[in-house]
Amino acid sequence: MLLISRAKMPVMQNYVYPTRKAALAAPCAHFSLMACPECGFAFNGSFNPDLLHYDEHYDNRVPSAVFETYYGEIAD
């Protein structure tokens, strides 16, 4: 079941572009938020893994003192 569709969304999340020009030229693709009517699982029905490019500009860190404490407690 289609929930929402967007013609153009950035392909990469958490990607830090070195310049404004590079960010504005970031690759975009169609996005279709779908949900399984039986289990409710939501996913991008237009997902294309060939568009992903992980390199030194990908940064998934979430600087947060709360999470650092939480992760430290889990590790202990």
C-alpha positions in Angstrom: 0.0 0.0 0.0 1.4 3.4 -1.0 1.5 5.9 1.8 3.4 8.8 0.3 5.3 9.5 -2.9 7.9 12.1 -3.7 9.4 12.6 -7.2 12.8 13.8 -5.9 14.5 13.2 -2.6 18.2 13.0 -1.7 19.5 9.5 -2.0 22.0 9.6 0.9 21.2 10.5 4.5 24.0 11.5 6.8 26.3 12.5 3.9 28.4 15.6 4.6 29.1 17.4 1.3 32.4 19.3 1.2 30.8 22.4 -0.5 27.4 24.0 -0.9 27.6 23.4 -4.6 28.2 19.7 -4.1 25.3 19.5 -1.7 22.9 21.2 -4.2 24.1 18.7 -6.8 23.5 15.7 -4.5 22.0 12.7 -6.2 18.2 12.4 -5.9 15.7 9.7 -6.8 12.0 8.9 -6.5 10.7 7.9 -3.1 7.7 5.7 -2.4 6.8 5.0 1.2 5.0 1.7 1.1 3.5 -0.4 3.9 2.6 -4.0 4.0 -1.2 -4.2 4.7 -0.7 -7.4 6.7 2.2 -6.6 9.1 2.6 -2.8 8.7 6.3 -3.0 7.7 7.2 0.3 6.0 9.8 0.6 3.3 10.9 2.6 0.2 9.3 0.8 -2.7 11.5 2.7 -5.1 14.8 1.9 -3.3 17.7 1.3 -5.6 20.9 0.2 -3.8 23.0 1.1 -6.9 22.5 4.8 -6.1 24.2 4.6 -2.7 27.8 5.7 -2.4 29.6 5.3 1.0 32.9 7.0 1.3 34.8 9.3 3.7 32.0 11.9 3.5 29.4 9.6 5.0 29.0 10.4 8.7 26.4 8.5 10.8 27.7 9.8 14.1 25.2 11.3 16.4 27.0 13.5 18.9 25.0 13.2 22.1 26.0 13.1 25.7 22.8 11.1 26.5 23.6 8.4 23.9 27.3 8.3 25.0 26.1 7.6 28.6 23.6 5.1 27.4 26.1 3.2 25.3 28.6 3.3 28.1 26.1 1.8 30.5 25.4 -1.0 27.9 29.1 -1.7 27.5 29.6 -1.9 31.2 
